[in-house]
């Protein structure tokens, strides 16, 4: 919902730093974001709340630089965008698993299953729709991502924010995961409605 505005603000804030980091290959930042994301999951499983939260913020901070630096360098590529989203999805799966491993209960496992199922359906809802829009050559001039991503209630900015809340309040993850899953399913319905109106 807030992704476009968030990305513009992020790029504006990151620009002075990115200008000094143009010698770094963007893929290196992508891999560092992955490694720190995995570390956040590890420390969540160890019940190190403050450390997992701090490392999560570092992971998302690093993830914000790869595309920006690639644009500054003129080295943007479809593969870079593909790798970035693939590894992001890996992190978004691993971190909540780490939280549940650190706070195991039947309730938490069921909430995790519900949330990951919502991610699975949501991924299909926007990725397949993006492929159709690409096939029809429907391009949004304001898009800052590799492919057109139809907007919805939950996007990248909202997901990062919710994960911060998950990591800070691990004793509430059953409720938080369930709430987030419900919001993600609302997003799926939003895209389905949009597709019904625009691509029949």
N, C-alpha and C positions, 0 to 999 in steps of 0.2 A: 504494500500500500504506500509506504514511504520510500521505497527503494530509489526512485529516480532522484528525489530531493536529497536523500541521504548520500547517494553516490556523488552528486555534484558538490555537496558540502565537504564530503570526505576528500575528494580530489583537490578542492581549493585549499583545505588545511594541509594536505600531504604534499602539495606541489613544491614548496620550498625545500622540504627534506628530500623528495624524490629527485629534484634537480641536482642534489649533491651525491646521489646514489646511482647515477646513470651508467656507471661502469659495472654495476652488478647485473648479471644475467637474470631476467625475470623468473626463469624456471627455478633458479636457486632460492628465490623468495617463496615461490610456490611450495618447494620441498621443505623449507624451514617452517612454513605455516603448517604443513602436514605434521612434521615431527613435534612441534610444540602442541598441536591439537591432540596428538596421541599421548603426549606427556600430561596434558590436562586430564584426559580420561584415566590415565594411570593413577594420578594423585587423587582423583575423585574416588576411585576404587579403594584407595588407601585411607579414605576419609580425611584427607588433608584439604579442608574446605578453602582456606585462604590461598594456599599455594595453587590449587587447581583453578581457582577463579583468576588469579593473577596470570597464570600461564595461558589460560583461555583468552584473556584480553590481548596478550602478546601474540598469540596465534592469529587472532582476527586483525590485529594491527599489521602484522606482516602480510597477511592475505590481501590487505587493501593496497599494497604497493606494486604487486607484480604487473597488473594490467596498466596501471598509470605509468610505470617506468617503461613498459613495452611501447606505449603510445609516444612517450617522449623520445625513445630511441628509434622509433619507426620500425620496430621489430614485432609488431602485433602479428599473431598467426592464429588460424583456426585451431591448430593443435594446442596452442597455449591456452586458449579459452576452454577447449574441451578438457584438458588436463586439470585446469583450475576447478571447474565445476565437478568433475569426477572426484577429486580429492576432497573438496568441500563436503560432498555427500557422504564420503567415507567418514569424515570427522563428525558430521552431524549424526551418524549412526553410532559411532564408537563412544562418544562422550556420555550419552544417556545410559549406554550399557555399563560403562564404568561406574556411573552413579548407583545403578541398581546392584552391581557387584559389591559396592561398598555398603549398601543398605538393603540387603536381601530380605524380601518378604513376598508372599504370594500376591498381595495387593500391588506392590511395586512392579513385579514381573508382568502382571496383567495390564497395568497402565502403560508399561513400556511397549508391550506387544501392540496395544491399541495405537499408541503414538507412531510407532514404526510402520504400522499398517497404513496410517493416514499419510505418512511420507511416501509410501509406495504408490498409493492412488494419486496423490498430488503430483508426484513426478511424472506419471503418465499424463495427467491432465494438462500440464503445461509443455512437456517436451514434445508430445505428439502434436499438440496444437501449434507449437512453434515450427515443427517440420512442415505442417500444412501451410502455414503462413509464408514460410520460405518458398515452398513450391509455387504458391500463388504470387510470389514476389511482393508480398505486403511487408513493407519496411517502415519502421518508426524512426524518423530522423533524430528523435530525442534519446533513442536507446544507447546505453553505454556498455552493453554486453555483446558477446559474440553473436548471439541469436536473439530474435524478438521474443520477449517473455511477457505474455499477457498479464496485466497486473491483477492482484487479488488482495484480500484482506491481510494475508500473511505472505511476506516476502523475506528477503535476506536480512533487512534491518530488524524486522520484528523477531526473526529467528535468533539472531545474535543476542538481542535483548532478553528473550525468554530463556536462552541458555545461561545467561548471566544469573538470572533469577533461580534457575534450577541448581546451579553450582553454589549459590549463596545460601539456599534453603533446602538442603538435601533431605531433611526430614519430612518435607511436604511434597516430594516428587510424585507420589501417586495422584494427588489432586492436581498438581501443576501439569503433569504429563497428560492427564485426561482432559483438562481444560484446553491445552494447546492442541491436542488431537481434534477436539470439537471445532476449534477455530480453523484448523487446516481443512477439515471437511467442508466448512462454510466456504472457504476459498475455492475448493474443487467445484462446488455448486455455482459459485460466481462465474468461473471460467466456462462451465457447461452452459450456463445461461447465455454468456457472451457468444459462445460458439453457435448455439442454436439461432441466435439473431443474425450472425454475420457470415457464417460459412455453410449454410444449408444449400 
